[in-house]
């Protein structure tokens, strides 16, 4: 079984969010922190970073596991409401970063390759700059996602 890493990218992002320095910070939740993804090629691409440094979902205590999955579903619902995609793709990979986090990708029916996995469709690094997360340029999206997520959380209490 893979072990959580000492130099963990997700732990770094959680610290950034706690300091108010993460450019894509959406909202801190009970078990995770919601952020926009570094690339907005898929407009509204978001992640839920688990506060606990577990590698696998089954490593979380049962109550936290259920709450984390519930919060991931609420983030997805907020993305779906705000961005109105054709479909959402959910991924929990961790092959490279051994800290639990979910990717939520809004997909559109009119994409060039809607049947392909997201990682195949994203632009090459030399073409990706226009889609990079931009705190100022993406502020309205962050505000809309935060408001919808807060509304959903209040509704689900």
Secondary structure, 3 states (H helix, E strand, C coil): CCCCCCCCHHHHHHHHHHCCCCCCEEEECCCEEEEECCECCCCCCEEEEECCCCCCHHHCCHHHHHHHHHHHHHHHHHHHHHHCCCEEEEECCCCCCCCCEEEEEEECCCCCCCCCCHHHHCCCHHHCHHHECCCCCCHHHHHHHHHHHHHHHHHCC
